[in-house]
């Protein structure tokens, strides 16, 4: 199935979880994740099943003044 991670298309196996998608892009903490604009707590990454055309946003904090 195809999903979008930070607006870039990626192919994942059917039934893949958000945890798999995060590992695919090698996201390094700290970050937050959302699926279809809905925040997903990090404790739920392994249980959040993805579906074709889902849009995943992985966002890292920005610091500065």
N, C-alpha and C positions, 0 to 999 in steps of 0.2 A: 504494500500500500504506500501511497505517497502522502507525506505530511510536509509542513513548512516549519522550519526552525529558524527563527529570526528572519523570516521572509525568504529563506533559501530552501528550495525543494530537496527533500531527502527521501529515500526509499527505506522502509522498515518492514519487517515481517508482520503479517496479520496478528493482532493480539499483543503487539509490543506495548510496553509501558513507558511512562514518562521517564523513568529511570534509565531505560535503554536509550531513549533519545538524548538525554543529557550526556550519557557516556559516549555516544556517537560523536558529539561535537567537543568532547573533552573539556566541558565547562569546569572551571576551577572555583571553589568557594572563595569568598562569599558571593552568592547570587540568589535571585528569586526566580520562580518559574510560574508561568500562567499558560493555560490551555484555553484557546478561544476567548481570551481576555478575562478568564476567571483564575485568580490566584490559587495555586495548589501548595499546601504546606509540605515542607520537605519530608515529613513523616509519612506522606501519602504518595511519594514518587513511585514506589514499587507497586502500588495498588491501582494507580490511575492508568487505565487502559486507553490507548489511543485509537482513533478511527481515521479512515482515509480522509484526507483534506483538512485534518485538524491543523490549527495554527498555534505553534508553541513559541512563546517568548521567554528567553532566558536573559535576565537583566542583572548586571553587576552594578553595585553602588558606585557613585562618582563623588569624590571629595574635592574640596578646594574652595576658594573664596571668590 
